[in-house]
Amino acid sequence: MSMDPGAARAAEIGGAGFAVWECRACGHRVYPRRLWCPACGGRQARPASVDEAEVLACTRVPGPEGDTVLATLRALPRGPQLVARVAGPPVRAGQRVRLRGAADAQGRVLPWTGPPPAA
């Protein structure tokens, strides 16, 4: 999958969600972006917005400025799996959460969870 120097702006597509990369040939989704599709070998990808994910696992990482909570997520409805920082209340396996992108100090857009989606 070809690299795009403007990849950071992909987090803005399709609303307030987070952008993953979708193969133009077969629709397989990945994050982070790959040079080629692991499913079919295709070399062209487009950003696809994902707004919601299911928590698969959660871990707390102690640090000098407080704990950081990370969650392994499966983006809904078609993946991929990714690791995101948890913002807000604690999460548990099986719970659905909102995804959003937030830039770090180097300008990289990384996945975060937000409040759970409304029922």
Backbone as numpy.savetxt, mean C-alpha at the origin, in Angstrom:
# Nx Ny Nz CAx CAy CAz Cx Cy Cz
8.34 -4.30 -15.58 7.48 -3.13 -15.58 8.38 -1.90 -15.58
8.16 -1.05 -16.52 9.07 0.09 -16.67 8.95 1.05 -15.49
10.07 1.67 -15.12 10.11 2.59 -13.99 9.69 3.99 -14.45
9.03 4.71 -13.59 8.55 6.05 -13.88 9.13 7.00 -12.84
9.92 8.02 -13.27 10.51 8.92 -12.28 9.46 9.68 -11.48
8.24 9.79 -11.97 7.19 10.48 -11.24 6.33 9.54 -10.41
6.88 8.41 -9.99 6.08 7.41 -9.28 5.44 7.94 -8.00
6.07 8.89 -7.35 5.51 9.40 -6.09 4.13 10.00 -6.29
3.88 10.58 -7.44 2.56 11.19 -7.66 1.46 10.15 -7.80
1.83 8.88 -7.96 0.83 7.84 -8.13 -0.09 7.71 -6.93
0.36 8.11 -5.77 -0.48 8.01 -4.58 -1.69 8.93 -4.67
-1.66 9.85 -5.61 -2.77 10.79 -5.74 -3.86 10.31 -6.70
-3.65 9.21 -7.40 -4.65 8.80 -8.38 -5.88 8.21 -7.71
-6.98 8.38 -8.33 -8.19 7.71 -7.91 -8.68 8.03 -6.51
-8.38 9.17 -5.98 -8.91 9.53 -4.67 -7.85 9.52 -3.60
-8.28 9.27 -2.38 -7.40 9.42 -1.22 -6.70 8.14 -0.84
-6.80 7.09 -1.64 -6.19 5.81 -1.29 -4.69 5.80 -1.52
-4.16 4.62 -1.69 -2.73 4.42 -1.91 -2.56 3.74 -3.26
-1.52 4.11 -4.01 -1.31 3.54 -5.34 -0.41 2.32 -5.29
-0.88 1.25 -5.89 -0.07 0.08 -6.16 0.09 0.04 -7.68
0.83 -0.93 -8.18 1.09 -0.99 -9.62 0.41 -2.20 -10.22
-0.29 -1.97 -11.35 -1.06 -3.01 -12.01 -0.48 -3.26 -13.39
-0.20 -4.52 -13.71 0.33 -4.89 -15.01 -0.71 -4.59 -16.08
-0.29 -3.91 -17.15 -1.22 -3.60 -18.25 -1.61 -4.86 -19.04
-0.77 -5.89 -19.01 -1.04 -7.10 -19.79 -2.01 -8.05 -19.08
-1.79 -8.28 -17.76 -2.59 -9.31 -17.09 -3.37 -8.80 -15.87
-3.11 -7.57 -15.41 -3.84 -7.02 -14.28 -3.29 -7.39 -12.92
-2.19 -8.16 -12.87 -1.58 -8.53 -11.58 -1.10 -7.27 -10.88
-1.33 -7.16 -9.57 -0.94 -5.97 -8.80 0.24 -6.25 -7.90
1.15 -5.27 -7.81 2.34 -5.39 -6.98 2.60 -4.08 -6.25
3.34 -4.20 -5.15 3.90 -3.05 -4.44 5.08 -3.57 -3.64
6.23 -2.93 -3.73 6.53 -1.78 -4.57 6.61 -2.18 -6.04
6.79 -1.19 -6.87 6.83 -1.38 -8.32 7.97 -2.32 -8.71
7.72 -3.14 -9.71 8.72 -4.08 -10.21 9.14 -3.68 -11.63
10.29 -4.18 -12.06 10.75 -3.93 -13.44 9.91 -4.71 -14.44
9.40 -5.88 -14.04 8.51 -6.66 -14.88 7.51 -7.39 -13.99
6.42 -7.79 -14.58 5.34 -8.45 -13.84 5.77 -9.85 -13.42
5.65 -10.21 -12.13 6.01 -11.56 -11.71 5.03 -12.63 -12.21
3.86 -12.22 -12.65 2.87 -13.19 -13.11 3.02 -13.52 -14.60
3.30 -12.50 -15.44 3.33 -12.75 -16.88 4.59 -12.23 -17.58
5.43 -11.48 -16.87 6.64 -10.93 -17.48 6.42 -9.61 -18.20
5.19 -9.09 -18.17 4.91 -7.81 -18.83 5.79 -6.70 -18.28
6.07 -5.70 -19.13 6.99 -4.63 -18.74 6.30 -3.27 -18.61
5.00 -3.21 -18.74 4.27 -1.95 -18.62 3.30 -2.04 -17.45
3.29 -1.00 -16.61 2.39 -0.97 -15.45 1.73 0.38 -15.36
0.59 0.40 -14.71 -0.12 1.65 -14.44 -0.46 1.69 -12.96
-0.52 2.90 -12.39 -0.93 2.98 -10.98 -2.40 2.61 -10.83
-2.71 1.93 -9.74 -4.09 1.56 -9.42 -4.32 1.93 -7.96
-5.37 2.67 -7.70 -5.65 3.11 -6.34 -6.35 2.03 -5.54
-5.86 1.81 -4.32 -6.53 0.92 -3.38 -6.85 1.74 -2.14
-8.08 1.66 -1.69 -8.54 2.47 -0.57 -8.69 1.68 0.72
-8.74 0.36 0.60 -9.07 -0.47 1.74 -8.20 -1.72 1.75
-7.92 -2.23 2.96 -7.11 -3.44 3.09 -7.58 -4.24 4.29
-7.23 -5.53 4.29 -7.49 -6.41 5.41 -6.18 -6.64 6.15
-6.22 -6.54 7.47 -5.03 -6.77 8.29 -4.77 -8.27 8.37
-3.54 -8.68 8.02 -3.14 -10.08 8.13 -2.38 -10.33 9.43
-1.54 -9.37 9.81 -0.75 -9.48 11.05 -0.34 -8.08 11.47
-0.01 -7.95 12.74 0.36 -6.64 13.28 1.50 -6.83 14.28
2.44 -5.88 14.30 3.54 -5.96 15.25 3.89 -4.57 15.75
4.36 -4.51 16.99 4.77 -3.25 17.62 6.30 -3.25 17.70
6.91 -2.18 17.17 8.37 -2.04 17.16 8.74 -0.93 18.15
9.42 -1.27 19.26 9.78 -0.24 20.23 10.86 0.69 19.66
10.77 1.95 20.03 11.76 2.92 19.59 11.98 3.99 20.64
13.04 4.78 20.50 13.36 5.79 21.50 12.30 6.89 21.62
11.53 7.10 20.56 10.50 8.15 20.59 9.10 7.54 20.67
9.02 6.31 21.11 7.72 5.64 21.22 7.66 4.48 20.25
6.66 3.65 20.45 6.49 2.47 19.61 5.96 2.83 18.23
6.37 2.06 17.25 5.82 2.13 15.89 5.05 0.84 15.68
3.83 0.95 15.18 3.02 -0.23 14.90 2.98 -0.43 13.39
3.33 -1.63 12.96 3.33 -2.00 11.55 2.33 -3.12 11.33
1.67 -3.10 10.19 0.70 -4.16 9.86 1.01 -4.70 8.48
0.92 -6.02 8.35 0.95 -6.66 7.05 -0.49 -6.68 6.56
-0.71 -6.16 5.36 -2.06 -5.98 4.83 -2.21 -6.66 3.49
-3.44 -7.01 3.16 -3.80 -7.43 1.80 -4.75 -6.38 1.27
-4.29 -5.65 0.25 -5.13 -4.62 -0.34 -6.37 -5.28 -0.95
-7.51 -4.64 -0.78 -8.77 -5.18 -1.29 -9.21 -4.40 -2.53
-9.78 -5.04 -3.51 -10.22 -6.42 -3.48 -9.22 -7.41 -4.06
-8.14 -6.96 -4.76 -7.29 -7.90 -5.51 -5.83 -7.87 -5.12
-5.50 -7.37 -3.95 -4.10 -7.36 -3.54 -3.38 -6.15 -4.08
-2.11 -6.09 -3.80 -1.17 -7.07 -3.27 -1.07 -6.99 -1.76
-0.14 -7.78 -1.20 0.19 -7.66 0.22 1.24 -6.57 0.37
1.15 -5.81 1.46 2.13 -4.77 1.74 2.21 -4.53 3.23
3.24 -3.84 3.65 3.43 -3.48 5.05 3.19 -1.99 5.18
2.39 -1.59 6.17 2.05 -0.18 6.36 2.19 0.19 7.82
2.47 1.46 8.07 2.44 1.97 9.45 0.99 2.16 9.84
0.71 1.91 11.11 -0.65 2.03 11.62 -0.79 3.38 12.31
-1.75 4.17 11.86 -2.09 5.45 12.49 -3.44 5.29 13.16
-3.54 5.75 14.37 -4.81 5.68 15.06 -4.90 4.49 16.00
-6.11 4.01 16.24 -6.32 2.96 17.22 -5.67 1.64 16.79
-5.41 0.74 17.75 -4.82 -0.55 17.42 -5.68 -1.33 16.42
-5.02 -2.20 15.65 -5.72 -3.04 14.69 -5.45 -4.50 15.04
-6.28 -5.39 14.49 -6.12 -6.82 14.73 -6.33 -7.58 13.41
-5.84 -8.80 13.35 -5.97 -9.63 12.15 -7.45 -9.77 11.79
-7.74 -9.66 10.50 -9.11 -9.77 10.01 -9.83 -8.44 9.89
-9.32 -7.41 10.53 -9.96 -6.10 10.51 -9.70 -5.42 9.16
-10.67 -4.64 8.70 -10.50 -3.83 7.50 -10.09 -2.43 7.90
-9.15 -1.86 7.14 -8.65 -0.51 7.40 -8.58 0.27 6.10
-8.57 1.58 6.21 -8.37 2.44 5.04 -6.88 2.58 4.79
-6.51 2.71 3.53 -5.13 2.96 3.14 -4.98 4.39 2.66
-3.82 4.97 2.94 -3.50 6.28 2.40 -2.00 6.34 2.20
-1.57 7.25 1.34 -0.15 7.46 1.12 0.28 8.71 1.86
1.47 8.67 2.44 2.04 9.84 3.12 3.53 9.88 2.80
4.01 11.07 2.47 5.42 11.23 2.11 6.30 11.23 3.35
7.45 10.56 3.24 8.43 10.59 4.34 9.38 11.77 4.12
10.40 11.88 4.96 11.33 13.01 4.90 12.08 13.08 3.56
12.24 11.95 2.88 12.92 11.94 1.58 11.96 12.11 0.41
10.68 12.30 0.70 9.68 12.50 -0.35 9.10 11.22 -0.92
9.46 10.07 -0.37 8.88 8.81 -0.83 7.48 8.66 -0.26
6.54 8.27 -1.09 5.17 8.06 -0.63 5.06 6.62 -0.14
4.73 6.47 1.16 4.66 5.16 1.80 3.24 4.89 2.30
2.87 3.59 2.44 1.52 3.26 2.88 1.32 3.43 4.39
0.18 3.98 4.76 -0.27 4.13 6.14 -1.71 3.65 6.21
-2.12 3.21 7.38 -3.53 2.92 7.58 -4.18 4.14 8.21
-5.44 4.29 7.94 -6.22 5.35 8.55 -7.33 4.74 9.38
-8.31 5.53 9.74 -9.44 4.99 10.51 -10.16 3.89 9.72
-10.81 2.95 10.40 -11.53 1.89 9.68 -12.63 2.47 8.81
-12.94 1.79 7.69 -14.01 2.28 6.82 -15.36 2.21 7.50
-16.24 3.10 7.08 -17.61 3.10 7.63 -18.34 1.85 7.17
-19.18 1.32 8.04 -19.91 0.08 7.70 -21.02 0.36 6.73
